[in-house]
Amino acid sequence: MRDRAGLDGLLAGAGWSERPLAVLDLDAVDANADDLLRRAGGTPVRIASKSLRVRGLLDRVLARPGIAGLLAFTLPEALWLVAHEARDVLVAYPTTERGALRRLAASPQALDAITLMVDDTASSPRSGRHAPAASRCA
């Protein structure tokens, strides 16, 4: 159902009158994922979690063949995702969040699932300021 009045009536009839409320067209989500994979032409696709903020929807998309993992916005987000069963998370944005780096270094599960990228070794955990997380930085 794609018209607002019909959707409002359906939600009210089901007892959903409070807002905020999200309604997703799962057929459209699936069609978009299919199109993305088609355009990727066999190249594995990583989903940006900052663009898809519903955990159940992330799970749905991650279950598709051809989806390789997640691109997280921050290391704390990556740690949260791993705590909620994500297994391949890339953090492509530099981080100097010492607490998050300590949590990463202390978690074998997170170390196995999260890859950090840096663009300047001076701000990298390899600089020694954030050891022992340094051994995991790519």
C-alpha positions as CSV (number, residue, x, y, z in Angstrom):
1,M,0.0,0.0,0.0
2,R,1.7,3.2,-1.1
3,D,-0.8,6.0,-0.4
4,R,-0.6,7.8,2.9
5,A,-4.3,7.8,3.7
6,G,-4.6,4.1,3.2
7,L,-1.5,3.5,5.2
8,D,-2.7,5.7,8.1
9,G,-6.0,3.8,8.1
10,L,-4.3,0.5,8.1
11,L,-2.0,1.5,11.0
12,A,-4.8,3.0,13.0
13,G,-6.9,-0.2,12.5
14,A,-3.9,-2.2,13.8
15,G,-3.6,0.0,16.9
16,W,-0.5,1.8,15.7
17,S,-1.4,5.5,16.4
18,E,1.7,6.7,18.2
19,R,4.6,8.3,16.4
20,P,7.5,8.1,15.5
21,L,6.8,5.0,13.4
22,A,8.7,3.6,10.5
23,V,7.0,1.7,7.7
24,L,9.3,0.0,5.1
25,D,8.4,-1.4,1.7
26,L,10.4,-4.6,1.9
27,D,9.7,-5.4,-1.7
28,A,11.4,-2.1,-2.6
29,V,14.3,-2.9,-0.3
30,D,14.8,-6.3,-1.9
31,A,14.5,-4.8,-5.4
32,N,17.1,-2.1,-4.5
33,A,19.5,-4.8,-3.1
34,D,19.0,-6.9,-6.3
35,D,19.7,-3.9,-8.5
36,L,22.8,-3.0,-6.4
37,L,24.2,-6.5,-6.7
38,R,23.4,-6.6,-10.5
39,R,25.3,-3.3,-11.0
40,A,28.2,-4.6,-8.9
41,G,28.7,-7.3,-11.5
42,G,29.9,-10.0,-9.1
43,T,32.1,-7.6,-7.0
44,P,31.2,-8.1,-3.3
45,V,29.2,-5.3,-1.9
46,R,29.7,-3.8,1.6
47,I,26.7,-2.1,3.1
48,A,27.2,1.3,4.8
49,S,25.5,1.1,8.2
50,K,25.3,4.9,8.4
51,S,22.9,4.8,5.5
52,L,20.8,1.8,6.7
53,R,20.1,2.3,10.4
54,V,17.6,-0.5,11.1
55,R,19.3,-3.6,12.6
56,G,16.7,-6.0,11.3
57,L,17.0,-4.5,7.8
58,L,20.8,-4.8,7.9
59,D,20.4,-8.5,8.8
60,R,17.9,-8.9,5.9
61,V,20.4,-7.4,3.4
62,L,23.4,-9.1,4.9
63,A,21.8,-12.5,4.3
64,R,21.8,-12.0,0.5
65,P,24.5,-13.7,-1.5
66,G,27.0,-11.1,-2.8
67,I,26.8,-8.8,0.3
68,A,30.3,-9.0,1.9
69,G,29.8,-7.1,5.2
70,L,29.3,-3.7,6.7
71,L,31.1,-0.3,6.5
72,A,30.7,1.3,9.9
73,F,30.9,5.0,10.5
74,T,32.8,4.8,13.8
75,L,34.6,2.2,15.8
76,P,32.1,2.4,18.7
77,E,29.4,1.6,16.1
78,A,31.5,-1.3,14.7
79,L,31.9,-2.7,18.3
80,W,28.1,-2.4,18.8
81,L,27.4,-4.2,15.5
82,V,29.8,-7.0,16.4
83,A,28.1,-7.3,19.8
84,H,24.9,-7.9,17.8
85,E,26.3,-10.7,15.6
86,A,28.0,-8.7,12.7
87,R,31.0,-10.6,11.5
88,D,32.7,-8.5,8.9
89,V,32.9,-4.8,9.7
90,L,35.2,-2.2,8.1
91,V,35.8,1.1,9.7
92,A,37.2,3.2,6.9
93,Y,37.2,6.5,8.8
94,P,40.2,7.2,11.1
95,T,39.7,6.8,14.8
96,T,41.6,8.0,17.8
97,E,38.8,7.1,20.3
98,R,41.0,5.5,23.0
99,G,38.2,3.9,24.9
100,A,36.9,2.2,21.8
101,L,40.4,1.1,20.8
102,R,40.9,-0.4,24.3
103,R,37.5,-2.3,23.9
104,L,38.6,-3.5,20.5
105,A,42.0,-4.7,21.8
106,A,40.3,-6.5,24.7
107,S,37.8,-8.5,22.6
108,P,39.0,-11.4,20.5
109,Q,35.6,-11.5,18.8
110,A,35.8,-7.8,17.8
111,L,39.5,-8.2,16.7
112,D,38.4,-11.0,14.4
113,A,35.5,-9.1,13.0
114,I,36.6,-5.5,12.7
115,T,39.1,-4.0,10.3
116,L,40.4,-0.5,10.8
117,M,41.8,1.7,8.0
118,V,43.9,4.8,8.4
119,D,45.0,7.5,6.0
120,D,47.8,9.0,8.0
121,T,50.1,6.8,10.1
122,A,50.7,9.8,12.5
123,S,47.1,9.4,13.8
124,S,47.2,5.7,13.6
125,P,47.1,3.4,16.6
126,R,50.4,2.0,15.2
127,S,52.0,5.2,16.4
128,G,52.1,3.6,19.8
129,R,49.7,5.9,21.5
130,H,46.9,3.4,21.5
131,A,48.7,0.0,21.8
132,P,47.9,-2.9,22.1
133,A,45.2,-2.3,19.4
134,A,48.0,-1.5,17.0
135,S,48.4,-5.1,15.9
136,R,45.0,-5.1,14.3
137,C,45.2,-1.9,12.2
138,A,45.3,-2.4,8.5
